[in-house]
C-alpha cells in the first residue's frame, strides 16, 4: 500500500521533473505497464516506450506547470491535482487548465494517469 | 453525446445546488443508475436512494463549496473540478480540499462521481 504522503510526494515530483525538463525522471514515476490518457477522450498510451515518446514530445513544447491548488490525495490508491500549463504554441502564448488523476501501484509508481482538459480549457494569454 | 459546455454547466450546477442546500436539485444531476465514491477508497453509493441519502447527510453539515480553479472538461464524457469545502465539525471550523471527477451519460446526467480527498486534505482553519 502506498501511503498518502508518498502519493503527494510523487504528484509534486511530476510537476518538478517536468519543469526541470527531466524526461527520464518523469517516465520513472510510472510503472512499466502504466497507461496515460491525456487528454481524457484520446487514445491511451500504454507501456514505457509510448509514455516516453509522449513526454519527449510534451517537453519539446517548453511547457511549464504550476499547481492551481494543493494536491489532493484519497482514502485509496489515487491522487489528483489541478494545475496550469503555460506554453508557446505557434508563436502564441497559451495556458491550459488541467486536472490530472493518478492511480498508484503498491510500489508507489503511477499505474494510470488521466488528464482532464477540453478544447475550451486551452486559451491564449 | 454531452457537449463540453453542457458538462461545464452541470459541474457548476453541483456547486450552486449544494450551496443553495437544494437536495433534490443535486440528486437530479445524477442518472438513476449512477455511482458516487466520496471519498475515493470508500464503498461506492449506487442508485438514486443511496445517493439521495448521502447528500441529505452531507447537507446537514452546512458545508459550503468554493471552486479553487476553473472547471476542467475533457475530450470525452468526463469533467473535473477542484474546490474547497468549508464546514463546522464538532465545533471546529474545517476545510477539505477536494477534486471531483464526473462522467456523463448521453442525456447530460452524471453516470459516476469520484471525490479525491485524503485524511490530510481535511484541516482545521
gemmi code that builds the backbone of each chain (N, CA, C; Angstrom):
import gemmi

chains = {
    "A": [
        ("UNK", (0.849, -1.201, 0.000), (0.000, 0.000, 0.000), (0.880, 1.245, 0.000)),
        ("UNK", (0.626, 2.113, -0.932), (1.338, 3.391, -0.986), (0.660, 4.371, -0.040)),
        ("UNK", (1.439, 5.068, 0.783), (0.834, 5.973, 1.769), (0.390, 7.273, 1.106)),
        ("UNK", (-0.463, 7.988, 1.847), (-0.927, 9.290, 1.381), (0.268, 10.227, 1.151)),
        ("UNK", (1.222, 10.236, 2.063), (2.386, 11.122, 1.925), (3.205, 10.758, 0.691)),
        ("UNK", (3.354, 9.449, 0.440), (4.104, 9.021, -0.758), (3.392, 9.458, -2.033)),
        ("UNK", (2.063, 9.367, -2.048), (1.318, 9.786, -3.238), (1.474, 11.291, -3.470)),
        ("UNK", (1.363, 12.071, -2.384), (1.524, 13.523, -2.554), (2.920, 13.862, -3.091)),
        ("UNK", (3.943, 13.193, -2.553), (5.315, 13.471, -2.998), (5.489, 13.088, -4.465)),
        ("UNK", (4.872, 11.981, -4.877), (5.005, 11.536, -6.269), (4.237, 12.453, -7.225)),
        ("UNK", (3.179, 13.095, -6.740), (2.465, 14.079, -7.568), (3.319, 15.344, -7.722)),
        ("UNK", (3.868, 15.812, -6.597), (4.722, 17.010, -6.663), (5.931, 16.747, -7.558)),
        ("UNK", (6.466, 15.531, -7.522), (7.627, 15.192, -8.351), (7.313, 15.323, -9.841)),
        ("UNK", (6.073, 15.046, -10.202), (5.660, 15.193, -11.607), (5.833, 16.641, -12.055)),
        ("UNK", (5.318, 17.558, -11.243), (5.439, 18.993, -11.544), (6.920, 19.382, -11.622)),
        ("UNK", (7.687, 18.975, -10.610), (9.086, 19.398, -10.529), (9.928, 18.798, -11.654)),
        ("UNK", (9.735, 17.510, -11.933), (10.501, 16.861, -13.007), (10.170, 17.480, -14.361)),
        ("UNK", (8.913, 17.792, -14.550), (8.504, 18.412, -15.822), (9.193, 19.765, -15.980)),
        ("UNK", (9.167, 20.558, -14.920), (9.732, 21.909, -15.023), (11.256, 21.898, -15.100)),
        ("UNK", (11.880, 20.800, -14.667), (13.328, 20.619, -14.870), (13.634, 20.025, -16.239)),
        ("UNK", (12.596, 19.711, -17.011), (12.748, 19.078, -18.337), (13.493, 17.746, -18.206)),
        ("UNK", (13.198, 17.017, -17.127), (13.903, 15.759, -16.852), (13.024, 14.592, -17.321)),
        ("UNK", (13.176, 14.255, -18.589), (12.338, 13.236, -19.230), (12.420, 11.897, -18.511)),
        ("UNK", (13.648, 11.444, -18.220), (13.791, 10.111, -17.607), (13.163, 10.068, -16.221)),
        ("UNK", (13.283, 11.173, -15.475), (12.701, 11.202, -14.125), (11.172, 11.180, -14.184)),
        ("UNK", (10.593, 11.819, -15.202), (9.130, 11.751, -15.359), (8.714, 10.308, -15.633)),
        ("UNK", (9.366, 9.683, -16.598), (8.977, 8.325, -17.010), (9.177, 7.348, -15.855)),
        ("UNK", (10.187, 7.588, -15.021), (10.448, 6.702, -13.887), (9.355, 6.775, -12.813)),
        ("UNK", (8.500, 7.794, -12.864), (7.381, 7.851, -11.917), (6.325, 6.798, -12.251)),
        ("UNK", (6.363, 6.271, -13.479), (5.353, 5.325, -13.961), (5.790, 3.871, -13.794)),
        ("UNK", (4.812, 3.002, -13.520), (5.035, 1.557, -13.610), (5.272, 1.183, -15.073)),
        ("UNK", (5.936, 0.057, -15.296), (6.275, -0.345, -16.663), (5.035, -0.602, -17.520)),
        ("UNK", (3.940, -0.997, -16.889), (2.717, -1.322, -17.636), (1.638, -0.241, -17.468)),
        ("UNK", (2.085, 0.970, -17.181), (1.132, 2.055, -16.919), (0.442, 2.521, -18.198)),
        ("UNK", (-0.664, 3.262, -18.008), (-1.379, 3.891, -19.121), (-1.495, 5.395, -18.862)),
        ("UNK", (-1.488, 6.150, -19.966), (-1.635, 7.607, -19.915), (-2.735, 8.003, -20.891)),
        ("UNK", (-3.773, 8.674, -20.394), (-4.848, 9.185, -21.252), (-4.867, 10.709, -21.100)),
        ("UNK", (-4.226, 11.401, -22.045), (-4.015, 12.852, -21.953), (-4.202, 13.463, -23.330)),
        ("UNK", (-5.324, 14.140, -23.598), (-6.446, 14.388, -22.684), (-7.383, 13.190, -22.607)),
        ("UNK", (-8.198, 13.139, -21.525), (-9.259, 12.131, -21.449), (-10.136, 12.246, -22.700)),
        ("UNK", (-10.376, 11.111, -23.336), (-11.116, 11.074, -24.599), (-10.216, 10.809, -25.790)),
        ("UNK", (-8.900, 10.836, -25.583), (-7.943, 10.492, -26.644), (-7.463, 9.060, -26.433)),
        ("UNK", (-6.864, 8.437, -27.479), (-6.399, 7.049, -27.318), (-5.312, 6.955, -26.253)),
        ("UNK", (-5.444, 6.061, -25.269), (-4.424, 5.954, -24.224), (-3.074, 5.476, -24.768)),
        ("UNK", (-2.029, 6.011, -24.164), (-0.686, 5.482, -24.364), (-0.469, 4.393, -23.310)),
        ("UNK", (0.226, 3.305, -23.698), (0.400, 2.179, -22.777), (1.838, 1.693, -22.817)),
        ("UNK", (2.429, 1.560, -21.656), (3.768, 0.999, -21.551), (4.848, 2.055, -21.664)),
        ("UNK", (6.045, 1.639, -21.254), (7.151, 2.578, -21.087), (7.537, 3.308, -22.382)),
        ("UNK", (7.574, 2.598, -23.503), (8.020, 3.225, -24.752), (7.051, 4.311, -25.200)),
        ("UNK", (5.769, 4.003, -25.168), (4.773, 5.003, -25.601), (4.736, 6.198, -24.645)),
        ("UNK", (4.898, 5.923, -23.364), (4.878, 7.015, -22.379), (6.126, 7.883, -22.535)),
        ("UNK", (7.260, 7.248, -22.774), (8.499, 8.002, -23.006), (8.344, 8.918, -24.220)),
        ("UNK", (7.811, 8.393, -25.298), (7.632, 9.189, -26.523), (6.662, 10.344, -26.293)),
        ("UNK", (5.604, 10.080, -25.521), (4.618, 11.123, -25.235), (5.268, 12.298, -24.509)),
        ("UNK", (6.070, 12.008, -23.479), (6.672, 13.092, -22.703), (7.826, 13.762, -23.439)),
        ("UNK", (8.490, 13.013, -24.300), (9.523, 13.655, -25.122), (8.881, 14.774, -25.952)),
        ("UNK", (7.772, 14.469, -26.577), (7.057, 15.480, -27.367), (6.550, 16.610, -26.478)),
        ("UNK", (6.014, 16.251, -25.318), (5.461, 17.270, -24.414), (6.543, 18.241, -23.952)),
        ("UNK", (7.720, 17.708, -23.632), (8.790, 18.582, -23.142), (9.307, 19.493, -24.248)),
        ("UNK", (9.220, 19.028, -25.489), (9.698, 19.860, -26.610), (8.882, 21.137, -26.769)),
        ("UNK", (7.684, 21.185, -26.190), (6.886, 22.416, -26.257), (7.430, 23.491, -25.327)),
        ("UNK", (8.302, 23.101, -24.378), (8.803, 24.057, -23.393), (7.778, 24.420, -22.336)),
        ("UNK", (6.736, 23.623, -22.210), (5.648, 23.924, -21.274), (6.156, 23.968, -19.832)),
        ("UNK", (5.518, 24.834, -19.035), (5.802, 24.952, -17.601), (4.513, 24.704, -16.831)),
        ("UNK", (4.615, 23.944, -15.746), (3.431, 23.573, -14.960), (3.424, 24.318, -13.625)),
        ("UNK", (2.250, 24.812, -13.245), (2.085, 25.493, -11.959), (0.825, 24.966, -11.297)),
        ("UNK", (0.949, 24.474, -10.066), (-0.229, 23.998, -9.330), (-1.239, 25.138, -9.153)),
        ("UNK", (-2.519, 24.829, -9.345), (-3.588, 25.804, -9.141), (-4.117, 25.768, -7.720)),
        ("UNK", (-3.875, 24.675, -7.028), (-4.423, 24.453, -5.684), (-3.639, 23.286, -5.092)),
        ("UNK", (-3.734, 23.083, -3.767), (-2.977, 21.969, -3.176), (-3.346, 20.617, -3.795)),
        ("UNK", (-2.364, 19.737, -3.885), (-2.566, 18.357, -4.337), (-3.578, 17.667, -3.429)),
        ("UNK", (-4.500, 16.920, -4.034), (-5.449, 16.115, -3.281), (-4.997, 14.653, -3.315)),
        ("UNK", (-5.131, 13.945, -2.177), (-4.898, 12.500, -2.145), (-6.261, 11.805, -2.122)),
        ("UNK", (-6.370, 10.699, -1.456), (-7.648, 9.980, -1.336), (-7.532, 9.023, -0.162)),
        ("UNK", (-8.614, 8.249, 0.077), (-8.565, 7.168, 1.058), (-8.208, 5.847, 0.382)),
        ("UNK", (-7.841, 5.883, -0.898), (-7.457, 4.697, -1.649), (-6.094, 4.890, -2.299)),
        ("UNK", (-5.937, 4.315, -3.490), (-4.644, 4.313, -4.179), (-4.617, 5.341, -5.314)),
        ("UNK", (-5.155, 6.536, -5.061), (-5.264, 7.539, -6.114), (-5.065, 8.927, -5.540)),
        ("UNK", (-4.650, 9.846, -6.398), (-4.488, 11.245, -6.024), (-4.795, 12.097, -7.249)),
        ("UNK", (-5.013, 13.407, -7.014), (-5.423, 14.302, -8.097), (-4.841, 15.682, -7.844)),
        ("UNK", (-4.605, 16.416, -8.939), (-4.107, 17.787, -8.782), (-4.542, 18.636, -9.960)),
        ("UNK", (-4.882, 19.891, -9.634), (-5.240, 20.900, -10.641), (-4.019, 21.773, -10.898)),
        ("UNK", (-3.701, 21.984, -12.168), (-2.558, 22.834, -12.485), (-2.797, 23.547, -13.807)),
        ("UNK", (-1.938, 24.549, -14.056), (-1.960, 25.264, -15.324), (-0.701, 24.932, -16.094)),
        ("UNK", (-0.862, 24.762, -17.395), (0.260, 24.536, -18.304), (0.439, 25.809, -19.127)),
        ("UNK", (1.613, 26.414, -19.026), (1.925, 27.595, -19.839), (2.850, 27.152, -20.963)),
        ("UNK", (2.493, 27.490, -22.191), (3.336, 27.112, -23.326), (3.148, 28.093, -24.470)),
        ("UNK", (4.100, 28.044, -25.409), (4.002, 28.840, -26.621), (3.656, 27.909, -27.761)),
        ("UNK", (2.528, 28.182, -28.409), (2.052, 27.302, -29.481), (1.972, 28.122, -30.763)),
        ("UNK", (2.856, 27.823, -31.677), (2.902, 28.517, -32.968), (2.964, 30.039, -32.781)),
        ("UNK", (3.837, 30.472, -31.850), (4.073, 31.897, -31.649), (3.116, 32.576, -30.689)),
        ("UNK", (2.129, 31.831, -30.204), (1.114, 32.406, -29.300), (1.284, 31.825, -27.898)),
        ("UNK", (1.406, 32.689, -26.890), (1.423, 32.202, -25.508), (0.041, 31.685, -25.141)),
        ("UNK", (0.019, 30.483, -24.562), (-1.244, 29.802, -24.248), (-1.194, 29.291, -22.814)),
        ("UNK", (-2.369, 29.099, -22.233), (-2.476, 28.393, -20.958), (-3.507, 27.275, -21.120)),
        ("UNK", (-3.232, 26.140, -20.518), (-4.187, 25.031, -20.484), (-4.501, 24.727, -19.024)),
        ("UNK", (-5.781, 24.709, -18.692), (-6.226, 24.324, -17.350), (-6.441, 22.813, -17.328)),
        ("UNK", (-5.731, 22.133, -16.445), (-5.708, 20.671, -16.427), (-5.957, 20.156, -15.013)),
        ("UNK", (-6.631, 19.012, -14.904), (-6.617, 18.216, -13.668), (-6.123, 16.828, -14.015)),
        ("UNK", (-5.048, 16.404, -13.355), (-4.511, 15.050, -13.529), (-4.956, 14.166, -12.369)),
        ("UNK", (-5.361, 12.948, -12.699), (-5.662, 11.926, -11.694), (-4.714, 10.755, -11.917)),
        ("UNK", (-3.966, 10.390, -10.901), (-3.072, 9.247, -10.956), (-3.575, 8.150, -10.020)),
        ("UNK", (-3.491, 6.877, -10.471), (-3.632, 5.740, -9.564), (-2.242, 5.155, -9.350)),
        ("UNK", (-2.066, 4.497, -8.202), (-0.739, 4.031, -7.789), (-0.732, 2.524, -7.585)),
        ("UNK", (0.413, 1.915, -7.897), (0.590, 0.510, -7.531), (1.242, 0.424, -6.139)),
        ("UNK", (1.488, -0.788, -5.678), (1.997, -0.952, -4.321), (3.443, -0.492, -4.161)),
        ("UNK", (4.122, -0.273, -5.275), (5.498, 0.232, -5.225), (5.545, 1.758, -5.293)),
        ("UNK", (4.407, 2.406, -5.289), (4.381, 3.866, -5.309), (4.538, 4.463, -6.693)),
        ("UNK", (4.478, 3.607, -7.727), (4.555, 4.096, -9.110), (3.141, 4.353, -9.632)),
        ("UNK", (3.030, 5.289, -10.580), (1.724, 5.519, -11.211), (1.347, 4.295, -12.045)),
        ("UNK", (0.169, 3.744, -11.816), (-0.332, 2.695, -12.703), (-1.199, 3.288, -13.816)),
        ("UNK", (-1.770, 4.466, -13.585), (-2.504, 5.156, -14.646), (-2.513, 6.643, -14.396)),
        ("UNK", (-2.607, 7.391, -15.481), (-2.767, 8.842, -15.416), (-3.870, 9.228, -16.381)),
        ("UNK", (-4.779, 10.085, -15.915), (-5.796, 10.672, -16.795), (-5.737, 12.177, -16.639)),
        ("UNK", (-5.674, 12.879, -17.764), (-5.585, 14.341, -17.755), (-6.899, 14.914, -18.278)),
        ("UNK", (-7.602, 15.623, -17.412), (-8.895, 16.213, -17.764), (-8.672, 17.631, -18.253)),
        ("UNK", (-8.840, 17.834, -19.539), (-8.890, 19.181, -20.123), (-9.568, 19.073, -21.481)),
        ("UNK", (-10.371, 20.049, -21.776), (-11.116, 20.057, -23.029), (-10.663, 21.183, -23.929)),
        ("UNK", (-11.178, 21.250, -25.154), (-10.790, 22.300, -26.090), (-10.887, 23.704, -25.472)),
        ("UNK", (-11.918, 23.941, -24.682), (-12.114, 25.294, -24.113), (-11.225, 25.551, -22.902)),
        ("UNK", (-10.481, 24.529, -22.446), (-9.534, 24.732, -21.354), (-8.198, 25.277, -21.844)),
        ("UNK", (-8.016, 25.361, -23.149), (-6.776, 25.895, -23.736), (-7.089, 27.263, -24.322)),
        ("UNK", (-6.427, 28.285, -23.779), (-6.761, 29.663, -24.180), (-5.495, 30.480, -24.416)),
        ("UNK", (-5.556, 31.445, -25.317), (-4.448, 32.397, -25.455), (-4.361, 33.305, -24.221)),
        ("UNK", (-3.160, 33.730, -23.920), (-2.982, 34.667, -22.782), (-2.250, 35.909, -23.271)),
    ],
    "B": [
        ("UNK", (-24.308, 12.404, -27.209), (-23.041, 12.971, -26.697), (-23.325, 14.291, -25.983)),
        ("UNK", (-22.851, 14.374, -24.769), (-22.990, 15.608, -23.995), (-21.865, 16.558, -24.394)),
        ("UNK", (-22.185, 17.811, -24.660), (-21.165, 18.758, -25.111), (-20.312, 19.231, -23.938)),
        ("UNK", (-19.157, 19.800, -24.302), (-18.263, 20.370, -23.295), (-19.002, 21.447, -22.483)),
        ("UNK", (-19.753, 22.309, -23.167), (-20.467, 23.384, -22.460), (-21.509, 22.813, -21.499)),
        ("UNK", (-22.195, 21.752, -21.915), (-23.188, 21.125, -21.031), (-22.522, 20.524, -19.793)),
        ("UNK", (-21.349, 19.907, -19.985), (-20.644, 19.322, -18.840), (-20.206, 20.416, -17.866)),
        ("UNK", (-19.664, 21.511, -18.399), (-19.240, 22.608, -17.505), (-20.434, 23.157, -16.717)),
        ("UNK", (-21.557, 23.329, -17.399), (-22.748, 23.861, -16.718), (-23.236, 22.906, -15.632)),
        ("UNK", (-23.168, 21.605, -15.919), (-23.626, 20.616, -14.935), (-22.675, 20.520, -13.745)),
        ("UNK", (-21.391, 20.821, -13.951), (-20.447, 20.866, -12.820), (-20.728, 22.098, -11.960)),
        ("UNK", (-20.898, 23.245, -12.611), (-21.199, 24.476, -11.856), (-22.499, 24.312, -11.077)),
        ("UNK", (-23.476, 23.614, -11.677), (-24.766, 23.414, -11.006), (-24.598, 22.632, -9.706)),
        ("UNK", (-23.626, 21.729, -9.672), (-23.360, 20.971, -8.443), (-22.983, 21.920, -7.308)),
        ("UNK", (-22.050, 22.823, -7.604), (-21.616, 23.815, -6.602), (-22.807, 24.675, -6.170)),
        ("UNK", (-23.538, 25.177, -7.148), (-24.635, 26.110, -6.844), (-25.766, 25.420, -6.086)),
        ("UNK", (-26.143, 24.222, -6.524), (-27.223, 23.497, -5.845), (-26.835, 23.150, -4.417)),
        ("UNK", (-25.573, 22.768, -4.234), (-25.110, 22.437, -2.888), (-25.209, 23.665, -1.987)),
        ("UNK", (-24.740, 24.796, -2.502), (-24.715, 25.999, -1.661), (-26.118, 26.567, -1.421)),
        ("UNK", (-27.080, 26.195, -2.267), (-28.485, 26.559, -2.008), (-29.165, 25.527, -1.115)),
        ("UNK", (-28.428, 24.493, -0.724), (-28.982, 23.400, 0.095), (-30.175, 22.752, -0.604)),
        ("UNK", (-30.081, 22.626, -1.939), (-31.202, 22.093, -2.722), (-30.945, 20.619, -3.021)),
        ("UNK", (-31.361, 19.774, -2.074), (-31.083, 18.341, -2.142), (-31.631, 17.718, -3.424)),
        ("UNK", (-32.881, 18.020, -3.763), (-33.487, 17.370, -4.940), (-32.760, 17.784, -6.223)),
        ("UNK", (-32.345, 19.047, -6.288), (-31.642, 19.516, -7.497), (-30.274, 18.846, -7.633)),
        ("UNK", (-29.616, 18.590, -6.507), (-28.329, 17.863, -6.581), (-28.576, 16.455, -7.117)),
        ("UNK", (-29.535, 15.758, -6.518), (-29.787, 14.362, -6.905), (-30.224, 14.276, -8.365)),
        ("UNK", (-30.957, 15.297, -8.843), (-31.411, 15.303, -10.240), (-30.269, 15.462, -11.238)),
        ("UNK", (-29.079, 15.857, -10.782), (-27.930, 15.917, -11.693), (-27.443, 14.520, -12.062)),
        ("UNK", (-27.839, 13.517, -11.274), (-27.360, 12.145, -11.454), (-28.325, 11.297, -12.277)),
        ("UNK", (-27.760, 10.384, -13.071), (-28.560, 9.337, -13.703), (-29.103, 8.405, -12.617)),
        ("UNK", (-30.194, 7.711, -12.915), (-30.837, 6.843, -11.918), (-29.922, 5.709, -11.457)),
        ("UNK", (-28.999, 5.282, -12.331), (-28.116, 4.161, -12.000), (-26.681, 4.629, -11.712)),
        ("UNK", (-26.544, 5.878, -11.300), (-25.207, 6.446, -11.090), (-24.545, 5.875, -9.841)),
        ("UNK", (-23.230, 6.086, -9.751), (-22.461, 5.713, -8.560), (-21.716, 6.932, -8.028)),
        ("UNK", (-21.533, 6.951, -6.705), (-20.803, 8.029, -6.033), (-19.765, 7.391, -5.120)),
        ("UNK", (-18.496, 7.737, -5.331), (-17.408, 7.259, -4.462), (-16.762, 8.484, -3.824)),
        ("UNK", (-17.167, 8.791, -2.583), (-16.749, 10.023, -1.916), (-16.494, 9.728, -0.451)),
        ("UNK", (-15.218, 9.663, -0.010), (-14.020, 9.847, -0.803), (-13.635, 8.590, -1.582)),
        ("UNK", (-12.799, 8.768, -2.620), (-12.242, 7.618, -3.321), (-11.544, 6.710, -2.299)),
        ("UNK", (-11.869, 5.429, -2.366), (-11.347, 4.471, -1.394), (-12.411, 4.024, -0.403)),
        ("UNK", (-13.565, 4.680, -0.405), (-14.700, 4.264, 0.442), (-15.689, 3.480, -0.412)),
        ("UNK", (-16.613, 2.724, 0.224), (-17.568, 1.934, -0.561), (-18.474, 2.846, -1.387)),
        ("UNK", (-18.601, 2.605, -2.691), (-19.451, 3.464, -3.524), (-20.926, 3.365, -3.145)),
        ("UNK", (-21.603, 4.511, -3.259), (-23.060, 4.553, -3.190), (-23.576, 4.343, -4.610)),
        ("UNK", (-24.671, 3.597, -4.763), (-25.185, 3.269, -6.103), (-26.685, 3.474, -6.143)),
        ("UNK", (-27.151, 4.198, -7.138), (-28.583, 4.366, -7.356), (-29.153, 5.550, -6.599)),
        ("UNK", (-30.354, 5.929, -7.005), (-30.956, 7.177, -6.551), (-31.159, 7.231, -5.033)),
        ("UNK", (-31.608, 6.137, -4.420), (-31.905, 6.184, -2.985), (-30.631, 6.387, -2.164)),
        ("UNK", (-29.575, 5.644, -2.509), (-28.331, 5.774, -1.748), (-27.706, 7.150, -1.961)),
        ("UNK", (-27.802, 7.667, -3.187), (-27.228, 8.984, -3.476), (-28.020, 10.076, -2.746)),
        ("UNK", (-29.338, 9.929, -2.732), (-30.178, 10.886, -2.004), (-29.802, 10.897, -0.525)),
        ("UNK", (-29.664, 9.745, 0.065), (-29.325, 9.658, 1.491), (-27.943, 10.252, 1.766)),
        ("UNK", (-27.003, 10.010, 0.854), (-25.646, 10.549, 1.014), (-25.676, 12.077, 1.067)),
        ("UNK", (-26.398, 12.698, 0.127), (-26.410, 14.171, 0.091), (-27.264, 14.772, 1.193)),
        ("UNK", (-28.277, 14.034, 1.630), (-29.046, 14.530, 2.770), (-28.125, 14.699, 3.977)),
        ("UNK", (-27.295, 13.697, 4.231), (-26.329, 13.780, 5.330), (-25.304, 14.888, 5.085)),
        ("UNK", (-24.839, 14.978, 3.843), (-23.817, 15.989, 3.524), (-24.361, 17.395, 3.755)),
        ("UNK", (-25.598, 17.646, 3.347), (-26.161, 18.993, 3.501), (-26.405, 19.333, 4.966)),
        ("UNK", (-26.644, 18.310, 5.777), (-26.882, 18.569, 7.204), (-25.638, 19.126, 7.902)),
        ("UNK", (-24.468, 18.965, 7.298), (-23.245, 19.547, 7.884), (-23.195, 21.058, 7.690)),
        ("UNK", (-24.054, 21.590, 6.787), (-23.994, 23.025, 6.481), (-22.798, 23.417, 5.640)),
        ("UNK", (-22.148, 22.454, 5.015), (-20.937, 22.716, 4.233), (-21.208, 23.671, 3.082)),
        ("UNK", (-20.196, 24.501, 2.774), (-20.249, 25.426, 1.640), (-19.087, 25.093, 0.711)),
        ("UNK", (-19.347, 25.099, -0.596), (-18.336, 24.733, -1.598), (-17.875, 25.979, -2.356)),
        ("UNK", (-16.564, 26.076, -2.578), (-15.987, 27.180, -3.356), (-14.975, 26.607, -4.338)),
        ("UNK", (-15.144, 26.901, -5.620), (-14.185, 26.431, -6.624), (-12.792, 26.983, -6.318)),
        ("UNK", (-11.773, 26.124, -6.451), (-10.381, 26.535, -6.261), (-9.746, 27.012, -7.556)),
        ("UNK", (-10.333, 26.636, -8.683), (-9.760, 26.920, -10.009), (-10.875, 26.647, -11.016)),
        ("UNK", (-10.734, 27.123, -12.261), (-11.805, 26.876, -13.242), (-12.089, 25.389, -13.435)),
        ("UNK", (-13.356, 25.086, -13.692), (-13.784, 23.723, -14.012), (-13.036, 23.248, -15.255)),
        ("UNK", (-12.580, 21.996, -15.241), (-11.958, 21.373, -16.400), (-12.956, 20.420, -17.051)),
        ("UNK", (-12.982, 20.407, -18.391), (-13.784, 19.425, -19.122), (-12.832, 18.342, -19.642)),
        ("UNK", (-13.109, 17.796, -20.812), (-12.229, 16.789, -21.415), (-12.579, 16.687, -22.887)),
        ("UNK", (-11.895, 15.804, -23.599), (-12.256, 15.491, -24.980), (-13.197, 14.285, -25.032)),
        ("UNK", (-13.659, 13.820, -23.861), (-14.574, 12.685, -23.797), (-15.806, 13.046, -22.984)),
        ("UNK", (-16.325, 12.076, -22.236), (-17.579, 12.261, -21.487), (-17.321, 12.476, -19.995)),
        ("UNK", (-16.312, 13.300, -19.678), (-15.928, 13.484, -18.284), (-15.484, 14.915, -18.048)),
        ("UNK", (-15.589, 15.339, -16.803), (-15.125, 16.657, -16.389), (-14.645, 16.566, -14.952)),
        ("UNK", (-13.888, 17.598, -14.515), (-13.277, 17.564, -13.185), (-13.215, 18.976, -12.630)),
        ("UNK", (-13.253, 19.079, -11.304), (-13.129, 20.406, -10.681), (-12.521, 20.279, -9.297)),
        ("UNK", (-11.683, 21.267, -8.979), (-11.061, 21.377, -7.652), (-11.838, 22.401, -6.849)),
        ("UNK", (-12.179, 22.058, -5.618), (-12.912, 23.007, -4.777), (-12.569, 22.785, -3.314)),
        ("UNK", (-12.971, 23.767, -2.505), (-12.804, 23.663, -1.060), (-14.177, 23.532, -0.424)),
        ("UNK", (-14.237, 22.698, 0.581), (-15.450, 22.510, 1.369), (-15.202, 23.133, 2.745)),
        ("UNK", (-16.007, 24.112, 3.101), (-15.914, 24.728, 4.432), (-17.060, 24.207, 5.273)),
        ("UNK", (-16.731, 23.698, 6.453), (-17.782, 23.173, 7.328), (-17.357, 23.263, 8.786)),
        ("UNK", (-18.332, 23.135, 9.664), (-18.059, 23.096, 11.087), (-18.266, 21.666, 11.552)),
        ("UNK", (-17.208, 21.084, 12.123), (-17.237, 19.684, 12.543), (-16.992, 19.644, 14.047)),
        ("UNK", (-18.026, 19.305, 14.798), (-17.924, 19.204, 16.257), (-17.359, 20.482, 16.869)),
        ("UNK", (-17.861, 21.644, 16.370), (-17.474, 22.928, 16.937), (-16.223, 23.538, 16.353)),
        ("UNK", (-15.558, 22.812, 15.455), (-14.305, 23.287, 14.867), (-14.535, 23.627, 13.392)),
        ("UNK", (-14.161, 24.848, 12.977), (-14.225, 25.183, 11.556), (-13.144, 24.410, 10.814)),
        ("UNK", (-13.540, 23.775, 9.715), (-12.639, 22.903, 8.948), (-12.729, 23.261, 7.466)),
        ("UNK", (-11.675, 22.929, 6.728), (-11.724, 22.994, 5.269), (-11.259, 21.650, 4.728)),
        ("UNK", (-11.910, 21.195, 3.674), (-11.483, 19.976, 2.974), (-11.152, 20.359, 1.540)),
        ("UNK", (-9.957, 20.007, 1.086), (-9.549, 20.203, -0.306), (-9.967, 18.977, -1.109)),
        ("UNK", (-10.789, 19.193, -2.127), (-11.404, 18.095, -2.878), (-11.223, 18.317, -4.378)),
        ("UNK", (-11.063, 17.222, -5.127), (-11.249, 17.248, -6.586), (-12.308, 16.214, -6.927)),
        ("UNK", (-13.376, 16.664, -7.588), (-14.430, 15.765, -8.061), (-14.250, 15.498, -9.546)),
        ("UNK", (-14.411, 14.238, -9.931), (-14.440, 13.839, -11.345), (-15.799, 13.208, -11.631)),
        ("UNK", (-16.503, 13.769, -12.611), (-17.789, 13.232, -13.031), (-17.673, 12.659, -14.443)),
        ("UNK", (-18.312, 11.503, -14.682), (-18.542, 11.046, -16.054), (-20.017, 11.266, -16.369)),
        ("UNK", (-20.320, 11.410, -17.659), (-21.662, 11.805, -18.101), (-22.257, 10.757, -19.035)),
        ("UNK", (-23.583, 10.598, -18.942), (-24.264, 9.785, -19.942), (-24.727, 10.680, -21.106)),
        ("UNK", (-25.384, 10.090, -22.082), (-25.759, 10.859, -23.279), (-26.858, 11.875, -23.007)),
        ("UNK", (-27.516, 11.760, -21.855), (-28.552, 12.739, -21.504), (-27.991, 13.882, -20.658)),
        ("UNK", (-26.675, 13.909, -20.473), (-26.061, 15.000, -19.722), (-26.132, 14.829, -18.218)),
        ("UNK", (-26.535, 13.620, -17.760), (-26.571, 13.332, -16.322), (-25.251, 12.682, -15.908)),
        ("UNK", (-24.885, 12.886, -14.637), (-23.681, 12.204, -14.132), (-23.939, 10.697, -14.085)),
        ("UNK", (-23.055, 9.914, -14.686), (-23.136, 8.461, -14.530), (-22.239, 7.986, -13.380)),
        ("UNK", (-21.226, 8.778, -13.042), (-20.395, 8.459, -11.872), (-19.759, 9.729, -11.349)),
        ("UNK", (-19.493, 9.708, -10.050), (-18.747, 10.781, -9.394), (-17.709, 10.136, -8.495)),
        ("UNK", (-16.478, 10.656, -8.564), (-15.430, 10.245, -7.633), (-14.853, 11.498, -7.004)),
        ("UNK", (-14.749, 11.501, -5.686), (-14.234, 12.654, -4.943), (-12.872, 12.284, -4.354)),
        ("UNK", (-11.847, 12.980, -4.808), (-10.478, 12.731, -4.358), (-10.166, 13.658, -3.194)),
        ("UNK", (-10.077, 13.101, -2.015), (-9.565, 13.812, -0.835), (-9.142, 12.764, 0.187)),
        ("UNK", (-8.037, 13.033, 0.834), (-7.493, 12.100, 1.810), (-7.569, 12.684, 3.208)),
        ("UNK", (-7.211, 11.897, 4.209), (-7.245, 12.388, 5.593), (-6.531, 13.724, 5.766)),
        ("UNK", (-5.397, 13.888, 5.098), (-4.615, 15.119, 5.278), (-5.176, 16.294, 4.482)),
        ("UNK", (-6.207, 16.050, 3.664), (-6.855, 17.158, 2.944), (-7.899, 17.867, 3.790)),
        ("UNK", (-8.178, 17.333, 4.971), (-9.154, 17.941, 5.891), (-8.384, 18.558, 7.045)),
        ("UNK", (-8.514, 19.889, 7.194), (-7.696, 20.598, 8.170), (-8.536, 21.609, 8.941)),
        ("UNK", (-8.175, 21.860, 10.198), (-8.812, 22.963, 10.924), (-8.388, 24.311, 10.350)),
        ("UNK", (-9.258, 25.276, 10.442), (-8.909, 26.637, 9.966), (-9.117, 27.637, 11.090)),
    ],
}
model = gemmi.Model(1)
for chain_id, residues in chains.items():
    chain = gemmi.Chain(chain_id)
    for i, (resn, *xyz) in enumerate(residues, 1):
        res = gemmi.Residue()
        res.name, res.seqid = resn, gemmi.SeqId(i, " ")
        for name, pos in zip(("N", "CA", "C"), xyz):
            atom = gemmi.Atom()
            atom.name, atom.element = name, gemmi.Element(name[0])
            atom.pos, atom.b_iso = gemmi.Position(*pos), 0.0
            res.add_atom(atom)
        chain.add_residue(res)
    model.add_chain(chain)
structure = gemmi.Structure()
structure.add_model(model)
structure.setup_entities()
